[in-house]
Amino acid sequence: MNRVCSIFAQMMSRASRMEFEALVKAHPAERHARGFACWTQFLARMFCQLGQAPSLAEITGGLAASEGKLRHLGVEAPPKKSTLAYAIEHRPWQLYQSLFERLYRRLSAEAQQRSKQKFRFKNKLLSVDATLVPVSLSAFDWARYRRTKAAAKLHLVLDHDGCLPRFAVVTEGKTHETRVTRQLDFEPGTMVVMDRGSADANWFLERSQRGVRLVTRLKDSAEHGIVENRPVPANSEVIRDEVILRSRIQEAGPAALMRRIRVSDQSSQTGGPDDCGGLDPR
């Protein structure tokens, strides 16, 4: 007899059913429930995220198509649209906050053990980025992004020791990345990689003076002068290695010097060489 464990089932196995049921009792989330368990609601929410099913019809239809596999996850029957909608609206969201906190603590400990064996880097490595999350305008009127669309923006700091988030904040979709980036602080010696949308010259200077090493792409509009040209290794993808001085922070003198590296990316989607620059405070 062939035994098959779907990827969805493997991911759901990270959440302990016993822990989940204990949290359900702690938050009385199934008070006045008529047969629809919080565990089934949790599976539906996970299916919505992982399967990119934005509507109730897609969630319930997708789960109904996998009814046989759901029994192995402790679900006797897929939920109806009205039942799922009522549960989402009335059951306490604090249940899933507590679940996230428990999972995060456990997975962080496991990730640290794995990273000690596999991931090796001299400095602490973090990545900073932001992404838009489309939401319903009728349900989230505060997140109006365009005239007929709504979106929230997720700002995330990713710790590469285990690839788990260290910091996350949700803002309106119109909020610029730099408004959140300026509030971030890091320990000396940390290397932070970010997109150029989050880069701010003054913030770069302030953090680099505290011993934080920052790496990003140079904006096309960034005015700078070349102070030094460094030798480039032969037979490498590096095109240029320069020490530059940004015009906006040139008053700071030598402390504002930055290293700019340009490489040729042969794996670009355009099929040809692609120049990309990087800033790394000296």
N, C-alpha and C positions, 0 to 999 in steps of 0.2 A: 504494500500500500504506500503510495507516494504521500509524503507530508510536505506541505507548502506553507511557509510563513511569509505573508506579504510584507512589503516595506512599511506600510501603514501600521501593521500589527507590531513590527519590531520597534517602531518609534513610540507607539502607545505603551509598550512594555516598560519604558523608562518611568512611567507614572505608576506607583504602587497602588493597587486597588484598595488595600487595607488602609493606607495613609489617606487616600481620597475619601473613603467612607467615614473615617474619623473626622476629617475636616467638614464633611456634610453635616455631621451631628453637632460639631462645634458652632457652625453658623446657622443652625436649623434651616437648611436650604430646601428640605423636602417637606416642610410643614404644609399640610393640606394637599399634598401631592396625591394624584389619583393614578398611580401606576407608572408614571413617566419619571424614571430615575435620573438623578443628576449625572450619573456616569454616562448615560445615553446622550444627554445634552452635551457633555464634555467631548464625546466622540464626534458629535455633529459639528461642534465648533472647530475641532481640529481638522475634520474633513474639509470644512469651509476654507481654512487657511492653506492647508497643504494641497488641496485639489483646486484651489483658485475658483471656488464656486461662490460667486457674490450674491446669489439670490436664494431664497428659501426653497424655490422649486428645484434649483440645481442641487442643493444640499440633500433634500429628501429624495429626489430622483436618483442621485448618485449612490446614496446609501441603500435605496431599494434594489438597485441593480447588483449590489454586493451583499444581499441578504444572507446568503450561505456563509460568507466569511465573517459576518458580524457576530454570529453565534459563538465563534471562538474568542470574541472579545467581550463576551458577557451581555450581548444585546439580543433579545429575542426577536424584535421586529423594528424596522426603521420608523422614525417618528413621522407624524403628520405635520403639514405646514402650520396649521393653526396651533397645535400643541407645542411645537418648537418655538413659535413666535411668542406665545404666552409665557413660556418658561424664560426666554431671554429677557422679556420685559419685566417680569416680576421677581425672579429669583435673585438672591444677593450676589453682586459681583465680587464681594469680599472673599467669597469662596475661592475664586480663581486667583486672586491676589495672594492668598495664603498658600495655594498650591504652587504658584510660581516661585515664591520665596523658598519653599522647601526643596523644590527641584533645583533651583539655582545653587543653594548651599551644597546639596549632594553632588551635583554634576561639576561644580567648581573644584571640590576636593578630588574627584576622579580625574578631572582634566589636568590638575597640577601634577598628579602622579604620572600621567601619560607624558606630559610635556617634559618632565625631568629625563625621560628616557629617549624621546624622539626629537623635540624641538630644542635647538641650541642656538643661542644668540647672545652676543656679549652684553648688549644693553637690553633693558626692558623695552619691548616693542608694542606700541599701540597704534591703532588706525582710527581716524576720525572721519566720519562721512554723514551725509543726510540724504533722505529719500522721501519722495511724496507718496502718500497713502490715500488713494481715492476713497471718499466716503459719500454717503447719501446726503444731499443738500437739505432734504426735508427733515432728516433726523439730527443733523449737525449744522444748524444754521450759523454757528459761530465760525465754522471752517470754510466760509465762502471763499473760493479761489478765483473763479470767473463768474460771469453773469449767471450761467446755468449749471455750474459745477462747483463741487466742494472737495477740499483735500486738506489733510493734516500732514505735517512734516515731522518725520522721525529723525532726531539727531542722536547719533550713536557713537560711543567710544568702544572699540573692540580690542580686547586683550588677546594677543596672539599666544599666550600661554594657555592653551586649551580652546582658543577661538570662542570665548564667551564674552558677552557685553559687560563692561564695567560701569558704564554710565549711559542713560537714555533719557531723553526728554521729548515730549510731543508738543508742538506749537501749531499755530495756524500755518497754512500752506504758503502764505505770503511772507513769512518771517525769514529774513536772510540768515544764512549760516553763520556769518561773523558775529551776529548778536548773541548767539549761544556760545560760540568758540571763545569769545572774550571772557566768559565766566569760568572757563576751564583752567585748572591748575594741575601741574604734574610734578612728580618728584625729580630732583636733579639726577642727571644721567639717563633719563628716559628718552627714547627716540620715538617721535610722533610723526606718523605719515598721514597726510591729509590731501584732499583735493583742493584745487586753487580757489574754489568758491568759498572755502573756509579760511583762506589765508588773509592775514592783515599784517602789513609791514611793521607797524608799531607794536602790535602784539607779539610778532616774531622777535623783535629786538628785546622786548621786556622778558620774554620767556627764555631766550638764549642766554641772557645775562644771568639767569638763575640756574644755568647749567642744563637746560632742556635742549635736546637736539631735534630740530624740526625739518621735515623733508616734504616738499610739495612741488607741483608744476608751476612754472613761472607764467604769470598772466601775459598775454600778448601786449597789453597796454602798459606794462610795468616799465618805467623809465629807469635805466641803470647805466653805469659806466664800467668798463673792463679795467681792472687794476693789474691783473696778472694772468698770463696764459701758462698753464701747466702742461708738462709732456703727457701725451696720450699713449697708452700701451699699444704695441703693434698687434695686428690681427684680432682686434676686439671690436665690439659694437659701439664703443665710446668714440664720438666724433670730436667733442670739445670738452676741455676741463679748464674752467676759468674761475678766478676770484673776482667778484663784482661788488659794486657798491650801489645800493638802491638810492635813488634821488630823494625819496620821501624821508629817509632817515640818515642822510649823509652827515647831518650835524653831529651825530654820535661818534663820528670818527672811526678808528679801527674796530671798535666794538660792533659796528654795523656791517662789516665785511661778511660776505656770504659766498659759498661755493656753488657754482652753476655747472652742471654736467649735462651734456647733450648726447643722446644715444640714438642709434638707428634701430628701429623696431621692425624687423622683417615679418613679424607675425601680425602686422596691422591688417585690418579688414580691407584696406584699399589694395592690398596685394603688393605694395611696394614699400620702400623705406619710409619711416615716419619719425620725425624728430620730436623728441619730448625732453623738456628741461626739468631739472630738479634743483631745489634750493636746500642747502644744508649749512646752517651756521657753523663757522669754523671753530 
